[in-house]
């Protein structure tokens, strides 16, 4: 079967990597007279090798596209807000970093208003903010970072957190903009953030997390305030929202790797406006497929009545006592996000379940 369609040079690179991993690979549609000029070259493999091949190609192509000019080290990014920090966010970030064998970067973004605006119907007045206020904000941010540094070192010494290397970075600006800029430049392996959940009235943290999920290419793990779990090892029941897309195979594999537990149960959910027999066939096929690929994982499947209702999904998660909801999400353009917020955004703002969102 065709795994990917690439230029000749890229197809040849993929072929070499797959064969190094023991996967038999063939290249079709090649112009033998001028192979370098060939376009639409097909990389073909055996159907039984599809799960491994998809994962390998996803990883190597991400690595090829990554800018390693500055020698950036692999790391987990934990975004915090000292004024309203979500409990357990740091705990999950450190545990994931240990599991992946990477370091941790903690990012705190503070905002200093540069000017204020006042006015009436005839004119507006712009005034520079009090410099003393700005100094107090900056000093408080640095003091909070120093306190957090001491606290984390103490917790590591007391074995309350895994012993992984970490650093704290402080930036001035709008939180979602700075986090997205960081992800674009530094490409973290995982972004761990907090959400308020529907039980909290202040939606600031939730809106920042939702914006990051909708706009970044990095996978995001969102931890609600009300979550009772303290580490990834406690995650048992995982729901995966599928659209029957081939890329879901990669996203599901990433989810299983993230949870890293032999006792994990996966509930495959497909949500659509109309229930069609073909949907049941596809969902049953996914269940059967993963039962054969991951025999140690118990699988279930369900069809929900609407593709646009977080309430239905949330009710199902409560009924099945789901610990984590995972799905693959494509980045949306700005105007689409403004006038038609994605499912990820609505779930972040309304759900009390942890979310793991990939962008394959």
N, C-alpha and C positions, 0 to 999 in steps of 0.2 A: 504494500500500500504506500501511497505518497505521504511522506512525513512533512515535507516542506518544499516550497518553490523559491529558489534563490538564484542569484547570479552565479556564474561558473566558479569564480574564486571562492565565494562564500560556501557554495555547495561542496567544493573540494575540501575546505576546512572542516565542515561538519562531517563529511565522510571519514576523514582521518581520525577525528575525535571519537566517532561512534565505533569504528573498527578497533581503535585502541581499547575500547571498553567491551570488546567481544561481540559487537552487534554487526551482523552482515549488512552491508549497505551497497546500493547501486545508484548510479547517476544516469538519468534518461534525458531525452531531448537535447543531446549535446551535438553541437556543430563541430565535427571532427576536423574540419579544415581550419576553422578559426575559433577554437574553444574559448579563448578569452573574451570573444565578442558575444557569446551565447547568453541569451536572457531566458527566463522561465525554465531554468534547469530544475528537474525534479529529483529530490533525494528520496529514494524508496527503500523501505525496510520490510521485514516480515511483520505481520500483524501482531504476533505474540510478543514482539519486542517493543510495542508502542509505549507502554507506561515508562519503561526505563529510558527509551530514546527521547521522549518528550521532556523528561526531567533534565537529561544531560544537555539537550540542545538549549533549553531555557536558561540553564546555568551558564553555559559557555558563551552564548550570545550576549547575555547580560554582562559577563566579564569583558567581552571584546568591546562592548559599547561604553564601558566604564572608563572614565578618565583617570589613569593611574599616574599622571605626571607628578603629582605631589606625594606619591607613596602613601596614600591614604590607607589606614588600617581598617579592617572590618570591625564594626561596632554596632551596638544597639543604642538608639537614641531614646532617652526618656525626657519628655517635655513636662516641666513642673510649673506651678503657679503658687508661690509661697503664700499669697494672700488667701487662697482657697484651694489648697492642694488636695487632690483626691487620695484617700487612704489606699494603700496597697500598690499604687502605681509603681513606685520604686522597687517594691518587693518583686513584682512580676518581671520588671525589666532586668533585675540582677539575676534572677533564676533563669530567664531565657538566655542571657549572655553566657552564663556558665554552661548551659546546655549546648549552645552553639560554639563555645570555645572562643569567644570574642570579648572585647572590652566594652565599657559603658561610657557614654557621654550624656551628661545631664544638662539640659538647656533651659535656662530661665530667661524669658523676655519680659522686660519692664517697659512701661510707657511713660514718657515725660511730655506733657502738653507744652508745645513750643510757644503757642499763643492762644489767646482767648478772643472770641468775637462777640460784640454786643452791638445793638443798633435799633433803629426804628424804621418807619416806612420811608424816610428820606435819605438816611445814610447809615453806614456801619463803621464801627471803630475797632481796630485791631491793636491789641496790646501784648507785648512780650511778657511771658509768665515770670513770676518772681524767681530770680536766680537762686535764692536761698531755698525755695521749695524744690527746685531741680536738684540742688546739692543733697538735700535730705533724702530724696527718692533714690539717687545714685548710691549714697552711703548706706541706706537701708538694704538695697539690693546686694551690695557687697557683703554687708554683715550677715544677711540671711544665707548667702552662699558659703561663707566661712563656718557658720553654725551647722549647716547641712553637711559640709565636709567632715567636721569633727564627729557629728552624729553617725554618719555612715561608717567611718573608720572604727568607731566604738562598736557598732553593731557587727561589723566584720570580725573584729577581735573576739566578740562574744559569740561568734558563730550563728548569729541571727540572720546574716546574709552570706551568700557565697563570696569567697575571696577572689574577686575579679578586679582588674585594673579599672579605675574610673577617673573621670575628670569632669569639672563643672565649668560651663561656659555661660557668660552673661551677655545679653545683647539688648540694645535699646531699639524699640520700634513697635509695630503692630504684631501681636503674637503669631497670627496665622501666616502673615507675609514672611516673617523671619524664619518660621519653622519650614515653610515650603522652600524658601531660598536655601536653607541649610540642606534639606533633603536633595535638592537639585545639584548642589555643589559637592556634597559629601557622600551621598548615596548610602545611608545606613542599611544594615541588613533587616532591621525591624524598627518601627516607631511605636513606642508605648506611651499612651496618653490616657487621661482621665475623662470621664463624662459625668454629668450630673444625674442623668436618668430622670424619669418623669415625676419622681417624688420630690424633687428639689425645684423650687420656683426660679432660682437664678440660673439662666441658661447660658451664661458667658462661656464656661468651659466647654459645654456641649457644642455650642456653635463653632468654636475654634476647632475642636476635634472633627466635627462634621465637614468643615471646610477643608481641612487637611486630607481627610479620607477621599473627598471628591476630587482633589486637585493633584495629589502626589502620585508618584509611581512606586514608592516604597510600600511594603506591606505594613498595615497599621493594626495594632492590638489595643482595643479601647476597654478601659476598666471603669465600671460605674461605681458611684459612691457606696451603694448598698450591697456590693458583692461580698459574699461570706467566705469565698475561697482565698487562700493566702499564697498558693504556688501552683504552677502548671501541673504538678504531680497529682493534684486533687481534681483535675478536670476529667470527668468520666463520660458524660453524655454531650455529644457534639451534634448540632444540626447544621446541615449544609444546604444552602438555598441554590438549587441548580436550574439552569436554563437549557440544559441538554447541549451545551457548547463543548467542543473538543477541549478548550482551554480549561474547562472545569476539572479535567483529569489532573492537570498540573496543580491547580489550586487545592484540590482535595489532598493530593500528595503532600503539599506544603503544610496543610492543616494537620495531617497525621504526624508529620515530622515534628511540628511545633508541639503537639500534645505529648508525644513520646511516651505513651502508656499502653501496656498490653491489655488493659481492661477497658479501653475506649469503646463506646458504642456510637455509631454514626446514624443519624436520622436524615435521609435525603428528602428534601422538600421541594416540590415544584408548585409554584403559584401562578394561576392563569385565570382569565376572565371566564373562559368556557372549559369545562371538563371534557376532553376528547379521549376516545379509546387509545389513540396513538400515544398520548401522554403516559397512560398507565403502562403501556408496553415499554416505552423508553425508560421509565422509572424502574420497572421490574428488571430491565436489562442492566441498568447501572448497579442495582443491588446484586444481581448475579455476578456481574463482572468483578466488583470489588470483593465479593465473597471468595472468589477464586484467587484474586491477586493478594488479598490480605486476609487469609483464613482465620487469623487470630482476632479479627475485629467483627463484632456483631453489627449487622446493618438492618435498618428499617426504612420504609419509605411512606410518603404521604402526599396527597394532592390537596391543595388549598384553593378556595373558591375565587380569590381575586389576586391579581398581580400588583395591585396598587393599594394594599391595605396593611399597614404595619400592625393594626389591631388584631387582625386574624393571625398573623405570624406570632405576635406576642402572646396571644391566648394559647396557641399550640405549644410554645416554649414553656409556658407555665404548666400546662397539662402534663407534658412529658418530663418536666423538671430538668430542662436543658441547661447545661453549664456554660456552653459557648455556641454562638451562632457564627458560622463562617460563610463567606460567599466571595465571588470574584466580581469586581466592579470596574467598569471602564471610566476613565476620566471624562468629565463633562465640561464643555466650554462655558465661559462665564455667563452668557445670557441664558443658556439652558439651566444653569444652577439657580439663577435669579427667579426665573418664571416657572420652572418645573424641577423642584428639588428632587434629587435622586432618593432611592430607597434607603441608601446608607445614611443620608442626612436625617431622614425621618426616624429611622431606627435609633440613631444616636440620641435624638432629642426625646424619644418616647420610651425606649426599652431600658429595663434594668438588668439585661443579660449582657455578658461580655461579648464583644464582637472581634472577629479576626477578618480583615478585609484585604484581599490580594488584588493586584492590578496586572494580571497576566495578559 
